[in-house]
Amino acid sequence: MIESDFMEVKVNKSIIKLIKGDITEQDTDAIVNAANAQLILGGGVAGAIRRKGGPKIQEECNKIGGTYVGGAVITTGGNLKAKHVIHAVGPRMGEGNEDEKLKNATINSLKLADEHNLKSISFPAISTGIFGFPIDRCAKIMLSNTIEYLKGTTGIEQVNFVLFTQDDFNIFKNTLENLIK
């Protein structure tokens, strides 16, 4: 792996890793799906999870039925390397109170991981695809809230942020460097 595609920092007893790559290939205990409130695995990250994970994930989502913006639910990982998928519903740009909703989606995913005794979790840049959330704001909100969460009592040992493009990776890397100064 090229040095510019990876970054790691220690927070309390946990590690935050930034990785340029494909979230569906992560073998953490859970990967996070940037979900919609209906939990329909359509396009983007959700579509990739549906294709690689198989129909069982959508079947479990259908049984759950949905969740609110800022909420998170957990299903099996199906055929993925990850045992679980945490479906976190981020905000659509323009719907109002987006920063708080993204913070809640991040924190609720981490809490769900702790509730299920998961040691590792991989996040995408929630809401930055078709939901139109600015990547720089996303990086600041997700990283700062994850750092704050990991400073508390948690069993989570590793939190990955898996960025698909080099530009997104660079924005997360610069943000993380500024947050840990």
Summary of the structure (lengths in Angstrom):
residues: 181
radius of gyration: 14.7
end to end distance: 25.1
largest distance: 44.4
contacts: 628
relative contact order: 0.21
helix: 41%
strand: 22%
